[in-house]
Amino acid sequence: MVEPEGETFSGVDYEAGLNAVEELRTLVPEGATMAQFAVRWILMFPEVSSPIAGAKNQQQITDNVQAASLPPLSNETMQRVREVYDKYLRAQIHDRW
């Protein structure tokens, strides 16, 4: 079943989304949160001047800002993220953009 757009995984099959998250979780650097990892990943692209990260409280704002202090992700980690995308998400969403 595919969730409606705008739902939990923006049109990605729910189980596929959960599986992708679990694989990505193994790549998060020690001491970082998944959200910080996501912001650090976004910052790896020179085309991005500033990620737009949401926050509901002061701690989330602090965590988002601290993501910029994480060391750059290795080429291996970037490749693993791409592999997770290809494995779980590409076929379901890539043609939407």
ZINOR-V44378 format. One record per residue. RES is the residue in three letters. PSI is psi in degrees with one decimal (NA if undefined). D_CENTER is the distance of its C-alpha to the mean C-alpha in Angstrom with 1 decimal. Layout:
# ZINOR-V44378
{{RES | PSI | D_CENTER} {RES | PSI | D_CENTER}}
This chain:
# ZINOR-V44378
{{MET | 135.1 | 22.0} {VAL | 128.8 | 19.5} {GLU | 148.1 | 18.5} {PRO | 150.3 | 19.7} {GLU | 144.7 | 17.5} {GLY | -5.0 | 16.1} {GLU | -164.4 | 16.0} {THR | -52.1 | 13.5} {PHE | 27.1 | 11.4} {SER | 52.9 | 13.1} {GLY | -5.2 | 15.5} {VAL | 139.8 | 13.9} {ASP | 132.2 | 16.4} {TYR | -49.1 | 15.7} {GLU | -40.5 | 16.5} {ALA | -41.0 | 14.3} {GLY | -44.2 | 11.3} {LEU | -41.3 | 12.4} {ASN | -41.2 | 13.1} {ALA | -44.2 | 9.7} {VAL | -43.7 | 8.4} {GLU | -39.1 | 11.5} {GLU | -40.5 | 11.2} {LEU | -34.8 | 7.8} {ARG | -32.3 | 9.6} {THR | -14.0 | 12.3} {LEU | -10.7 | 10.6} {VAL | 126.0 | 10.1} {PRO | 147.5 | 13.1} {GLU | 133.5 | 16.0} {GLY | -5.9 | 16.5} {ALA | 158.5 | 12.9} {THR | 165.4 | 10.9} {MET | -39.0 | 7.5} {ALA | -41.7 | 7.2} {GLN | -40.0 | 8.9} {PHE | -43.3 | 6.9} {ALA | -44.3 | 3.9} {VAL | -42.2 | 7.3} {ARG | -39.7 | 8.9} {TRP | -45.4 | 7.0} {ILE | -41.5 | 7.9} {LEU | -10.7 | 11.2} {MET | -12.6 | 11.9} {PHE | 120.6 | 13.0} {PRO | -20.0 | 16.6} {GLU | -15.6 | 16.6} {VAL | 119.7 | 14.5} {SER | -27.7 | 16.9} {SER | 120.4 | 15.1} {PRO | 148.2 | 11.8} {ILE | 99.1 | 12.7} {ALA | 131.6 | 11.3} {GLY | 160.6 | 13.2} {ALA | 141.6 | 15.3} {LYS | -11.2 | 18.0} {ASN | 172.3 | 19.9} {GLN | -39.3 | 20.8} {GLN | -39.6 | 18.9} {GLN | -36.4 | 15.5} {ILE | -46.6 | 16.8} {THR | -45.3 | 17.9} {ASP | -42.1 | 14.7} {ASN | -43.5 | 12.8} {VAL | -40.3 | 15.7} {GLN | -22.1 | 15.8} {ALA | -32.1 | 12.4} {ALA | -20.1 | 14.5} {SER | -9.7 | 16.9} {LEU | 146.9 | 14.8} {PRO | 153.9 | 16.2} {PRO | 146.1 | 14.6} {LEU | 144.8 | 12.6} {SER | 160.7 | 15.2} {ASN | -37.2 | 15.8} {GLU | -44.1 | 15.7} {THR | -42.9 | 12.2} {MET | -40.2 | 11.1} {GLN | -41.3 | 13.3} {ARG | -39.8 | 12.0} {VAL | -44.0 | 8.4} {ARG | -41.3 | 10.7} {GLU | -39.4 | 12.8} {VAL | -43.9 | 10.5} {TYR | -48.4 | 9.8} {ASP | -39.3 | 13.5} {LYS | -43.2 | 14.6} {TYR | -27.1 | 13.1} {LEU | -37.5 | 12.0} {ARG | -51.8 | 13.9} {ALA | -26.6 | 17.3} {GLN | -28.1 | 16.3} {ILE | -19.0 | 14.6} {HIS | -34.7 | 15.1} {ASP | -3.6 | 18.6} {ARG | -13.3 | 17.7} {TRP | NA | 16.9}}
